[in-house]
Amino acid sequence: MTDPLAPSPDASTVPPEAVRRVHLGENAAAPVVVEVTRGTMVESLHRVSIAVVDSDGKAVHALGAIDRPIYGRSAIKPLQALQVIETGAADAFELGADEITLCCASHKGEAMHTDRVAAWLGRLGLSVDDLECGPQIPYHDGSAHAMLARGETPGRAHNNCSGKHSGMLTSVMHMGETVKGYLSPDHPVQQRCVAIVEEMAGESFADTARGIDGCGIPVFGSSIRSLAYAMARLADPKGMSDTRKAACGRIIASCAEFPLLISGTGSFNSAVLAETGTRVLLKGGAEGVYTAAIPELGLGVCLKADDGAGRGAEAAMLWTLQQLGVVDEAMTARIEATASPVVRNWAGTFVGTIRPSADLAF
């Protein structure tokens, strides 16, 4: 029998009655975590659920409905990247720390990203045409404007997920699998990705919501709590195999070495990594999702803004890292000076703030 929720190229084929909806009761609603001001008034609010979990699975801090399912989106890329290392593909193709970071990246399409992706695929005997993610105009304004000025059109390497896809293709080539159709839920590389996230999260995804991500890979519903637990185990992989421990450490060290590659110039994600190094592996995803692995505390964090707003998720994550003591005042000031969102008008004038709610507390 065909699963009506299985990923389909045409989402319109899914009957409305088959779509699983999340019903948040009044008592389960996420608290107001972030306020957006304009002048002297709070103009908008963001409700965010936050789970901080240790490597034993205990929820150390919780706000909102942390057991409700979400799509982890790109915030789980560091978990999906484990398979590139554990299959032996990373060593077989001599991936550097920069390429391991790109496996985890949601980049802005700058030359430092796209040039590396093209060269990497060349070493695999492939080209950017083998990427099955769609072309995307760079998120980095300067790169996008320069491209348009040259009369060029964006390619698949500019897709913010091209590094993740290159990592998947690396393991596909190493395992002798079929390149074409590697985005199919039935392809071995997608099966490996799902299995690893299940193992790390301690949660089966056999009977959960399904969909297709912006870059074309399958996505699956998982709870905020379980994804925080998965990140805690990435931070503190005690009790796991030596192979898994080494892979977790390699991912954290690589992202710390190349913070700009995980996102890009002027981005919150890269700014936090640049400040924290191996103390925090931070990863953002679409629709207001963020995760973090904090090795020194053995903690994992996952949060989700109900309205899908990245600005709300970033402010909530910075606040969370402050509460956990891994980002101090000086670091916060530097992050906020370059990457934290504020409210400006079209002339660039500062007109408001995006800040934690005044009564917010764990």
C-alpha positions in Angstrom: 0.0 0.0 0.0 1.4 3.4 -0.9 2.2 5.7 2.0 0.3 9.0 1.3 3.0 10.8 3.3 5.9 9.4 1.4 8.0 12.2 -0.3 6.6 13.0 -3.7 7.9 15.4 -6.4 4.4 16.9 -6.4 3.2 17.8 -2.9 -0.3 18.5 -4.3 -0.8 14.7 -4.7 -1.0 14.4 -0.9 -4.6 14.4 0.2 -5.4 17.0 2.8 -6.9 14.4 5.2 -3.6 12.6 5.2 -1.4 15.5 6.3 -0.4 15.1 9.9 -1.0 18.3 11.8 0.5 19.4 15.1 -2.1 20.6 17.5 -0.6 22.6 20.4 -3.0 22.8 23.3 -3.1 26.0 25.4 -0.9 24.4 28.1 1.6 23.1 25.6 2.1 26.4 23.6 5.7 27.7 23.5 6.3 30.7 25.7 7.1 34.1 24.3 10.9 34.0 24.1 11.8 36.8 21.8 10.4 40.3 21.5 10.8 42.6 18.4 10.7 46.3 19.2 10.2 49.3 17.0 10.7 52.6 18.7 9.1 52.5 22.1 6.7 49.6 21.5 7.0 45.8 21.3 5.7 45.2 17.7 6.1 41.4 17.3 6.6 38.3 19.4 8.2 34.9 18.7 7.2 31.8 20.6 10.1 29.3 20.9 10.3 25.8 22.4 13.8 24.9 23.7 15.2 21.6 25.0 18.6 21.3 26.7 19.4 17.6 27.2 22.4 15.8 28.6 24.1 12.7 27.1 22.1 10.4 29.4 18.8 11.7 27.9 17.8 13.9 30.8 16.1 17.2 30.0 18.2 19.7 32.0 16.1 22.7 30.8 12.9 22.8 28.9 10.6 25.5 27.6 7.5 24.9 25.6 6.4 21.7 23.9 9.7 19.8 23.5 8.0 16.5 22.7 6.2 17.7 19.7 7.5 16.6 16.3 9.4 19.0 14.0 11.5 18.6 10.9 15.1 19.1 11.9 15.9 20.5 8.5 19.5 21.7 8.1 20.1 21.8 11.8 20.8 18.1 11.8 23.5 18.2 9.1 26.3 17.5 11.6 24.5 14.2 12.5 23.9 13.3 8.8 27.6 14.0 8.1 28.7 11.1 10.4 28.0 8.6 7.6 30.6 10.3 5.4 33.3 9.5 7.9 32.0 6.2 9.3 31.8 4.6 5.8 35.5 5.4 5.3 34.6 7.7 2.4 36.2 10.8 4.0 39.6 9.0 4.4 39.3 7.3 1.0 38.9 10.6 -0.8 41.2 12.5 1.7 38.6 15.0 2.7 40.1 18.0 4.6 38.6 19.7 7.6 37.2 22.3 5.2 35.2 19.7 3.3 34.0 18.0 6.5 32.7 21.4 7.5 31.0 21.9 4.2 29.2 18.5 4.8 27.5 20.3 7.7 27.1 23.7 6.1 24.2 25.8 5.0 26.4 28.2 3.1 25.8 31.6 1.5 27.2 30.7 -1.9 30.4 32.7 -1.7 33.4 31.7 -3.7 35.1 30.1 -0.7 32.1 27.7 -0.7 31.4 27.1 -4.4 35.1 26.8 -5.5 35.7 24.1 -2.9 32.6 22.2 -3.8 33.6 22.2 -7.5 37.1 21.0 -6.8 35.9 18.4 -4.4 33.4 16.9 -6.9 36.2 16.9 -9.5 38.3 14.7 -7.2 35.3 12.3 -7.1 35.2 12.1 -10.9 32.0 14.1 -10.8 30.8 17.6 -11.6 28.3 20.1 -10.2 25.8 18.7 -12.7 25.7 15.5 -10.6 24.3 17.5 -7.7 20.6 16.9 -7.5 19.9 20.0 -5.4 18.5 22.9 -7.5 20.4 26.0 -8.4 20.0 28.9 -6.0 21.0 32.5 -6.0 23.7 33.1 -3.4 22.4 34.3 0.0 25.5 36.5 0.2 24.5 39.8 -1.3 27.9 40.7 -2.7 28.3 37.4 -4.4 24.7 37.6 -5.9 25.2 41.1 -7.2 28.6 40.3 -8.7 27.1 37.3 -10.4 24.3 39.3 -11.9 26.7 42.0 -13.0 28.7 39.4 -14.9 25.5 38.1 -16.6 25.9 34.7 -14.9 23.1 32.5 -13.6 23.4 30.6 -10.3 24.3 26.9 -10.5 23.9 23.9 -8.2 27.1 24.6 -6.4 25.5 27.9 -5.1 22.8 25.9 -3.4 23.3 26.4 0.3 23.2 22.5 0.7 25.8 21.7 -2.0 28.4 20.7 0.6 26.0 18.2 2.2 25.2 16.8 -1.2 28.9 16.5 -2.0 29.4 14.6 1.2 26.6 12.2 0.3 28.1 11.7 -3.2 31.5 11.0 -1.6 30.0 8.0 0.3 28.0 7.0 -2.7 31.2 6.8 -4.8 33.1 5.0 -2.1 30.4 2.4 -1.6 30.0 1.8 -5.3 26.4 3.0 -5.3 24.3 4.6 -8.0 24.8 8.4 -8.3 21.7 9.2 -10.2 18.7 9.3 -7.9 20.7 9.6 -4.7 17.9 11.8 -3.2 15.4 8.9 -3.3 14.3 7.8 0.2 15.2 4.3 -0.8 18.7 5.1 -1.8 21.3 3.6 0.5 22.9 7.0 1.4 19.5 8.3 2.5 18.9 5.2 4.5 22.3 5.6 6.2 21.5 9.2 7.1 18.1 8.3 8.7 19.6 5.3 10.6 22.4 7.4 12.1 20.0 10.2 13.3 17.7 7.5 14.7 20.7 5.9 16.6 21.9 9.3 17.9 18.3 10.4 18.9 17.2 7.2 20.4 14.0 7.4 18.5 12.5 5.4 15.7 11.3 7.3 12.6 9.5 4.3 11.1 6.1 5.9 11.8 6.5 9.6 11.6 5.7 12.5 9.3 7.6 12.7 6.0 8.4 15.4 3.5 11.0 16.8 1.2 13.5 19.4 2.2 14.4 22.5 0.1 17.4 20.8 -1.3 15.4 17.7 -2.2 16.4 15.2 0.5 13.8 13.3 2.5 12.9 14.9 5.9 11.2 13.1 8.8 9.5 14.2 11.9 11.4 14.0 15.2 10.8 15.5 18.6 12.7 18.6 19.8 13.8 16.6 22.9 15.2 13.7 20.8 17.2 16.0 18.5 18.7 17.8 21.6 19.6 14.3 22.9 21.3 13.5 19.5 23.3 16.6 19.7 24.3 15.8 23.4 25.6 12.5 22.2 27.5 14.2 19.4 29.0 16.4 22.2 29.7 13.5 24.5 29.7 10.1 22.6 30.3 8.0 25.7 29.4 4.4 25.3 29.6 4.5 21.5 32.0 2.7 19.2 35.5 4.1 18.7 34.6 4.8 15.1 31.6 6.9 16.2 33.6 8.8 18.9 36.3 9.7 16.4 33.7 10.8 13.8 32.0 13.0 16.4 35.2 14.6 17.4 36.3 15.2 13.8 33.1 17.0 12.9 33.3 19.3 15.9 37.0 20.1 15.3 36.5 20.7 11.6 33.7 23.1 12.1 35.7 25.0 14.7 38.6 25.3 12.3 36.5 26.7 9.4 33.7 28.7 11.0 33.0 30.8 7.9 32.4 27.7 5.8 29.4 26.5 7.8 27.4 29.6 6.8 29.3 32.6 5.6 30.3 36.3 6.0 28.1 38.2 8.4 26.1 35.2 9.6 25.1 34.4 13.1 26.0 30.7 12.8 29.6 31.5 11.7 30.0 34.3 14.2 29.2 32.0 17.1 31.5 29.3 15.9 34.3 31.8 15.5 33.9 32.9 19.1 33.4 29.5 20.7 35.7 27.2 18.7 35.3 23.6 19.8 33.3 24.6 22.8 30.1 24.8 20.8 29.0 23.3 17.5 26.1 25.4 16.4 23.9 24.7 13.4 20.8 26.5 12.1 18.1 25.2 9.8 15.1 26.5 7.9 11.8 27.3 9.6 13.4 28.6 12.8 15.2 25.4 13.9 18.6 25.5 15.7 20.8 22.9 17.3 24.0 23.0 19.4 26.4 20.4 20.8 28.4 21.6 23.8 31.2 19.1 24.5 32.5 20.6 27.8 29.1 20.3 29.4 28.0 17.2 27.6 24.8 18.9 26.5 22.8 19.2 23.4 20.3 21.9 22.5 17.4 22.0 20.0 15.0 24.8 19.6 12.2 25.6 17.2 10.4 29.0 16.6 6.7 28.3 16.1 6.4 30.8 13.3 9.5 29.6 11.5 11.4 32.9 11.9 15.1 32.6 11.8 15.5 35.9 13.6 13.6 34.6 16.6 15.5 31.3 16.6 18.9 33.1 16.6 18.0 35.4 19.5 16.7 32.5 21.4 19.8 30.4 20.8 22.1 33.2 21.8 20.2 33.6 25.0 20.4 29.9 25.7 24.1 29.8 25.2 24.4 32.8 27.6 22.4 31.0 30.2 24.6 27.9 29.8 27.7 30.0 30.4 29.4 29.2 27.1 29.0 32.7 25.6 30.1 35.6 27.9 29.4 39.3 27.6 32.4 40.1 25.5 31.6 37.3 23.1 28.0 38.4 22.9 29.0 42.0 22.1 31.2 40.8 19.2 28.5 38.5 17.9 25.8 41.1 18.1 28.0 43.7 16.4 28.4 41.7 13.3 25.7 39.1 13.0 22.7 39.4 15.4 19.6 40.6 13.7 18.3 44.1 14.5 15.5 46.1 13.0 16.6 48.7 10.4 14.6 50.6 7.8 15.6 50.7 4.1 18.0 53.6 4.7 19.9 51.4 7.1 18.8 53.3 10.1 18.5 51.4 13.4 14.9 51.5 14.4 14.4 48.5 16.8 15.7 45.5 18.6 15.2 41.7 18.6 15.7 40.7 22.2 14.9 38.0 24.7 11.6 38.5 26.6 12.2 40.4 29.9 10.7 37.6 32.1 12.4 34.7 30.2 14.1 32.1 32.4 14.9 28.4 32.6 
